[in-house]
Every structure is written in structure tokens, then in C-alpha cells.
Amino acid sequence: MLNTKLKHLSSLEEINDLLKNSQNVMVCCGRMGPMCIPVYRVMEKLQDQYPYVAFRDMDFDISAADFIKGLSDCASFMGLPFTVYFRDGKAVKATSSIQSEKQVIAILDQMFKK
């Protein structure tokens, strides 16, 4: 279990329900390590500023994470976390490794409309 203040995804059913019922979703799939924790903290900080985006984390080592790992957008990723942005149930952007607040904001503003 990840020690964050984000809502956690732990099953394929939860992922499918989220993607079906939320227009804009950001999922950060990782571990409690030095490249992932800063991204979780940015997400925690931004979730109040972006109420129209569902911010979620997912443990990289659970079987449900195969959904994220198996996305073609993530095929070449070498570093954690895998962060995927979904609009209307489809992946529209994916990044790997550490991301700054400025980088995350740029993606949110580009990919998701208010």
C-alpha cells in the first residue's frame, strides 16, 4: 500500500469504473521511492486546484498495475513512476520518472479542460 493522501487504485475493476465514470484522470503507478514520492506530493497539492481531475495512485507491484504497464504509451518506460493521463477513458499522455510541479501543471492544462 502506498503511503499517500491520494485515493488508491488496487483492482482492475476500480480502474475500469474510474475510467468509465470520470472524464479526466491522472494515475501515478509507482512505489514509495525517491522518484515517485515527489510526483505523489505534487498530485496531493494539485488535487484541490483541479477538482475536475481524478488523481489516483497505484502500487507498481500489484497485479492490477499490469493495466498501466501494458499500455502502449508505457512500452518504452524504464523508470518509475509511470504516470498516465486519461481523457474520456483513453490514455492521452504518459510520462515516466520524476516530474516537477511545473511539468505536471503543463500537462494538466494541456490535456484537460475545465
C-alpha positions, -999 to +999 in steps of 0.1 A: +000+000+000+013+034-009+015+060+020-001+090+002-031+112+007-044+102-027-071+077-034-056+043-043-064+020-071-060-016-063-080-036-088-088-037-125-125-033-116-116+000-098-096+012-128-124+004-153-151+021-131-129+052-127-122+054-164-159+049-172-172+074-147-146+102-148-137+124-178-102+134-166-079+110-147-043+111-137-028+078-124+006+076-109+018+040-107+049+035-086+065+027-053+074+047-022+108+057-036+128+088-044+115+092-080+078+085-071+073+104-038+078+139-054+051+131-080+027+119-054+033+151-034+027+173-064-006+154-071-017+158-034-010+195-037-028+200-070-059+179-065-078+209-048-068+232-077-080+207-103-114+194-089-123+182-124-094+157-125-095+124-106-060+120-091-051+084-082-021+064-072-014+027-078+012+004-064+035-008-092+038-043-077+002-053-077-014-074-105-038-046-114-008-024-123-004-046-154-031-025-169-008+006-167+024-013-176+007-028-206-003+004-222+015+011-255+023+046-242+044+030-214+061+003-235+095+020-236+095+033-200+125+024-179+120+045-147+093+048-121+067+061-117+046+055-147+022+084-148-007+082-173-033+109-181-067+096-193-095+117-210-128+100-217-113+066-208-084+068-232-047+074-224-038+108-239-003+113-223+021+093-203+054+101-186+080+082-166+104+091-138+102+122-117+081+151-128+081+186-113+050+205-103+056+228-133+057+198-156+026+182-142+007+215-144+017+220-180+003+185-188-029+190-169-035+224-185-028+210-220-047+177-217-077+186-196-102+214-199-121+229-170 
